[in-house]
Amino acid sequence: MPESNINWKTKTIISSTVLGAASGLIAGYLLSRAAEERGDGPPKVKTSDALRLAVGIIGLVRGIAALGNPD
């Protein structure tokens, strides 16, 4: 395997990991801030809301994966 082939793959995986972690950090911050502003204590997330979010995330990941397809 050529060195340049491994290099771009490694950069892609590392940058995707950093971007995902940053997105998760921001989402957690916003969720906790909203719960704190309401004065409710810990955020209460319904199962249906979590499921809807999971389906959205799966769709987003599929869309990102499709970016690499030449079609």
C-alpha positions in Angstrom: 0.0 0.0 0.0 1.5 3.4 -1.0 2.4 5.8 1.9 0.1 8.6 0.5 -2.9 6.2 0.5 -2.5 5.5 4.2 -1.8 9.2 5.0 -5.1 10.5 3.6 -7.1 7.7 5.2 -5.5 8.5 8.6 -6.1 12.2 8.2 -9.8 11.6 7.3 -10.4 9.3 10.2 -8.7 11.6 12.7 -10.5 14.7 11.5 -13.8 12.9 11.5 -13.2 11.7 15.1 -12.4 15.3 16.2 -15.4 16.7 14.4 -17.7 14.1 15.9 -16.3 14.7 19.4 -16.7 18.4 19.1 -20.3 18.0 17.8 -21.1 15.8 20.8 -19.6 18.2 23.2 -21.6 21.1 21.8 -24.8 19.1 21.8 -24.3 18.0 25.4 -23.5 21.6 26.4 -26.7 22.9 24.7 -28.9 20.2 26.2 -27.6 20.8 29.8 -27.8 24.6 29.4 -31.4 24.4 28.2 -32.3 22.1 31.2 -30.6 24.5 33.5 -32.4 27.5 32.2 -35.7 25.8 32.7 -34.7 24.9 36.3 -35.7 21.3 35.8 -32.5 19.6 36.9 -31.2 16.8 34.7 -32.7 16.8 31.2 -35.5 14.4 30.6 -35.3 12.8 27.1 -38.3 10.7 26.0 -37.6 7.4 24.2 -39.4 8.6 21.1 -37.3 11.7 20.9 -34.1 9.7 21.3 -35.3 7.3 18.6 -36.1 10.1 16.3 -32.6 11.6 16.9 -31.0 8.2 16.2 -32.8 7.9 12.9 -31.7 11.4 12.0 -28.1 10.6 12.9 -28.2 7.4 10.8 -29.5 9.4 7.8 -26.7 12.0 8.3 -24.0 9.3 8.4 -25.5 7.7 5.2 -25.4 11.0 3.5 -21.8 11.6 4.5 -20.9 8.1 3.2 -22.6 8.8 -0.1 -20.4 11.8 -0.6 -17.6 9.5 -1.6 -19.6 7.7 -4.3 -18.9 8.9 -7.9 -22.5 8.4 -9.0 
